């Protein structure tokens, strides 16, 4: 990463954070939204936004995860003229998949989100844990029927985020995207929001690329 502090995200951009546990191991999925409109966005608006975002993750992405995977909190953080305002939805919903055995917590299915600019690295991706072994076709690829299901659900999740519509008098529409903070090895001034156009799900088995805690004695 470039030296110095990261620039402040664009005004009316919104950091969307899903968090929970999978068999005791924590997981986090971070995404970005842009809230169009010009009116004031209240705390009640943000809590309503968090609730609707939570419903779409629960109905489309969590459903294909193991019953051991639990969504516990959905947080939205709105950036406005340098300030940050937060809304939350706390929940305790679990996935529905029970086929085979639960895969290790570092195993992940990767959703790649398509944006218009073409550049190396930095494109938005979501790494989903909590996958059951019957989703595997081999040691490094996902089973075709399960993959098709995941691709449909990722697309539906994206479409439903963008269909949230107006909330209160401050939010006219919701755009699902990514904030680009770096270009050519330097911080962008200001950062740029890119809207997501579509999604694909990688057929390759991926990894969460994270530590799972201290080694056992």
C-alpha positions as CSV (number, residue, x, y, z in Angstrom):
1,X,0.0,0.0,0.0
2,X,1.1,3.6,-0.5
3,X,2.7,5.5,2.3
4,X,0.5,7.7,4.5
5,X,-3.2,7.5,5.5
6,X,-5.8,6.3,3.1
7,X,-7.9,9.1,1.6
8,X,-11.4,9.7,2.8
9,X,-14.0,7.8,0.7
10,X,-16.3,9.8,-1.6
11,X,-19.2,11.6,0.0
12,X,-22.4,9.4,0.0
13,X,-20.3,6.3,-0.5
14,X,-21.2,3.6,2.1
15,X,-19.1,0.7,3.4
16,X,-21.2,-2.4,3.8
17,X,-19.8,-5.0,6.2
18,X,-21.3,-8.5,6.8
19,X,-19.8,-10.4,9.7
20,X,-20.4,-13.7,11.4
21,X,-18.8,-17.0,12.5
22,X,-18.3,-20.4,10.8
23,X,-17.9,-23.2,13.4
24,X,-16.4,-20.6,15.7
25,X,-14.0,-19.0,13.1
26,X,-14.9,-15.4,12.3
27,X,-15.6,-14.3,8.8
28,X,-16.2,-10.8,7.2
29,X,-17.4,-9.8,3.7
30,X,-16.8,-6.1,2.9
31,X,-18.6,-4.3,0.0
32,X,-19.4,-0.8,-1.1
33,X,-22.5,1.1,-1.9
34,X,-23.3,4.6,-3.3
35,X,-26.4,6.3,-2.0
36,X,-27.8,8.7,-4.6
37,X,-29.9,11.7,-3.7
38,X,-29.4,15.1,-2.0
39,X,-31.4,15.1,1.2
40,X,-30.3,14.3,4.7
41,X,-29.7,10.7,5.5
42,X,-30.8,9.9,9.1
43,X,-29.8,7.2,11.5
44,X,-33.1,5.5,11.0
45,X,-32.5,5.5,7.2
46,X,-29.1,3.8,7.8
47,X,-30.6,1.2,10.1
48,X,-33.3,0.5,7.4
49,X,-30.6,0.2,4.8
50,X,-28.7,-2.2,6.9
51,X,-31.8,-4.3,7.5
52,X,-32.5,-4.6,3.7
53,X,-28.9,-5.4,2.9
54,X,-29.0,-8.1,5.6
55,X,-32.1,-9.6,4.1
56,X,-30.5,-9.9,0.6
57,X,-27.4,-11.6,2.0
58,X,-29.5,-14.0,4.1
59,X,-31.8,-14.9,1.2
60,X,-29.2,-15.3,-1.5
61,X,-25.6,-15.9,-0.3
62,X,-26.1,-17.3,3.2
63,X,-28.7,-19.8,2.0
64,X,-26.0,-21.8,0.1
65,X,-23.6,-21.9,3.1
66,X,-23.3,-24.5,5.7
67,X,-25.6,-24.6,8.7
68,X,-22.5,-24.0,10.7
69,X,-22.1,-20.5,9.0
70,X,-23.9,-17.8,10.9
71,X,-24.5,-14.2,9.9
72,X,-24.5,-12.1,13.0
73,X,-24.2,-8.4,12.0
74,X,-24.8,-6.2,9.0
75,X,-23.2,-2.8,9.2
76,X,-23.4,0.2,6.9
77,X,-21.0,3.2,7.3
78,X,-21.9,6.3,5.4
79,X,-19.2,8.8,4.5
80,X,-20.4,12.4,4.3
81,X,-18.1,15.5,4.0
82,X,-15.4,13.7,6.0
83,X,-17.7,12.3,8.7
84,X,-18.9,8.7,9.1
85,X,-22.3,7.6,10.2
86,X,-23.3,4.1,11.1
87,X,-26.3,1.8,10.9
88,X,-26.6,-1.8,12.0
89,X,-28.8,-4.9,11.8
90,X,-27.9,-7.6,14.3
91,X,-29.1,-11.1,13.5
92,X,-28.5,-14.8,14.1
93,X,-29.3,-16.5,10.8
94,X,-27.5,-19.6,9.6
95,X,-27.0,-21.3,6.2
96,X,-29.0,-24.2,5.0
97,X,-26.5,-26.6,3.3
98,X,-26.0,-30.0,5.0
99,X,-24.6,-32.2,2.2
100,X,-21.3,-33.9,2.9
101,X,-18.9,-32.5,5.5
102,X,-18.2,-28.8,6.3
103,X,-14.9,-27.7,4.6
104,X,-12.2,-25.9,6.6
105,X,-12.7,-22.3,7.4
106,X,-10.0,-21.1,5.1
107,X,-11.6,-22.7,2.1
108,X,-13.6,-20.1,0.1
109,X,-15.7,-19.7,-3.0
110,X,-14.8,-16.5,-4.9
111,X,-17.4,-14.1,-6.4
112,X,-15.8,-11.7,-8.9
113,X,-17.7,-8.5,-9.4
114,X,-17.4,-6.9,-12.9
115,X,-16.7,-3.2,-13.2
116,X,-16.2,-1.1,-16.3
117,X,-12.5,0.0,-15.9
118,X,-9.9,-2.6,-16.9
119,X,-6.8,-2.7,-14.7
120,X,-4.5,-5.3,-13.1
121,X,-5.5,-6.2,-9.5
122,X,-7.9,-4.3,-7.2
123,X,-11.1,-5.6,-8.7
124,X,-13.8,-6.3,-6.2
125,X,-14.1,-9.9,-5.0
126,X,-16.1,-11.6,-2.2
127,X,-14.7,-14.7,-0.6
128,X,-17.4,-16.8,0.9
129,X,-16.6,-19.5,3.5
130,X,-18.9,-22.1,5.1
131,X,-19.0,-24.4,2.1
132,X,-20.0,-28.1,2.3
133,X,-17.9,-30.9,0.7
134,X,-20.7,-31.9,-1.7
135,X,-20.0,-28.6,-3.5
136,X,-16.7,-30.0,-4.7
137,X,-16.1,-31.6,-8.1
138,X,-12.5,-32.2,-7.4
139,X,-9.8,-31.0,-5.0
140,X,-9.5,-27.7,-6.9
141,X,-12.9,-27.1,-8.6
142,X,-16.6,-26.7,-7.7
143,X,-19.3,-29.0,-8.8
144,X,-21.1,-27.6,-11.9
145,X,-24.7,-27.7,-10.5
146,X,-23.6,-26.0,-7.3
147,X,-21.6,-23.5,-9.3
148,X,-24.6,-22.6,-11.4
149,X,-26.6,-22.1,-8.2
150,X,-24.0,-19.8,-6.7
151,X,-23.8,-17.8,-9.9
152,X,-27.5,-17.2,-10.0
153,X,-27.6,-16.2,-6.3
154,X,-24.7,-13.8,-6.7
155,X,-26.4,-12.1,-9.6
156,X,-29.7,-12.0,-7.7
157,X,-27.9,-10.6,-4.6
158,X,-26.4,-7.8,-6.7
159,X,-29.7,-7.0,-8.5
160,X,-31.6,-6.8,-5.2
161,X,-29.1,-4.5,-3.6
162,X,-29.6,-2.1,-6.5
163,X,-33.4,-2.5,-6.3
164,X,-33.6,-1.3,-2.7
165,X,-34.9,2.1,-3.9
166,X,-35.7,5.1,-1.9
167,X,-35.3,5.2,1.9
168,X,-36.6,8.3,3.8
169,X,-36.0,11.6,2.0
170,X,-32.2,11.3,1.7
171,X,-31.7,8.1,-0.3
172,X,-33.1,7.9,-3.8
173,X,-31.4,4.8,-5.1
174,X,-28.6,2.4,-4.0
175,X,-25.7,1.5,-6.3
176,X,-23.6,-1.6,-5.6
177,X,-19.9,-1.0,-6.4
178,X,-16.4,-0.6,-5.2
179,X,-14.2,2.4,-4.1
180,X,-10.8,2.6,-5.8
181,X,-8.3,4.1,-3.4
182,X,-5.1,3.4,-5.3
183,X,-3.9,4.0,-8.9
184,X,-0.4,3.4,-10.3
185,X,0.9,2.7,-6.8
186,X,-0.3,6.0,-5.3
187,X,-3.4,7.1,-3.3
188,X,-6.1,8.5,-5.5
189,X,-7.1,12.1,-4.6
190,X,-10.1,11.8,-4.4
191,X,-10.9,8.1,-4.4
192,X,-13.4,7.0,-7.1
193,X,-16.6,4.9,-6.9
194,X,-17.1,2.3,-9.7
195,X,-20.5,0.7,-10.1
196,X,-20.6,-3.1,-10.4
197,X,-22.1,-4.3,-13.7
198,X,-22.4,-8.1,-13.2
199,X,-20.8,-11.0,-11.4
200,X,-19.1,-14.3,-12.0
201,X,-18.3,-17.1,-9.6
202,X,-14.8,-18.7,-10.0
203,X,-14.9,-22.4,-10.7
204,X,-11.6,-22.8,-8.9
205,X,-11.6,-23.5,-5.1
206,X,-10.1,-20.5,-3.4
207,X,-9.0,-19.5,0.0
208,X,-9.9,-16.8,2.6
209,X,-6.2,-15.8,2.7
210,X,-6.3,-15.2,6.4
211,X,-5.0,-16.5,9.7
212,X,-7.3,-18.8,11.6
213,X,-5.8,-18.1,15.0
214,X,-2.9,-19.4,17.0
215,X,-1.4,-22.8,16.3
216,X,-2.5,-25.5,18.6
217,X,0.1,-26.9,21.0
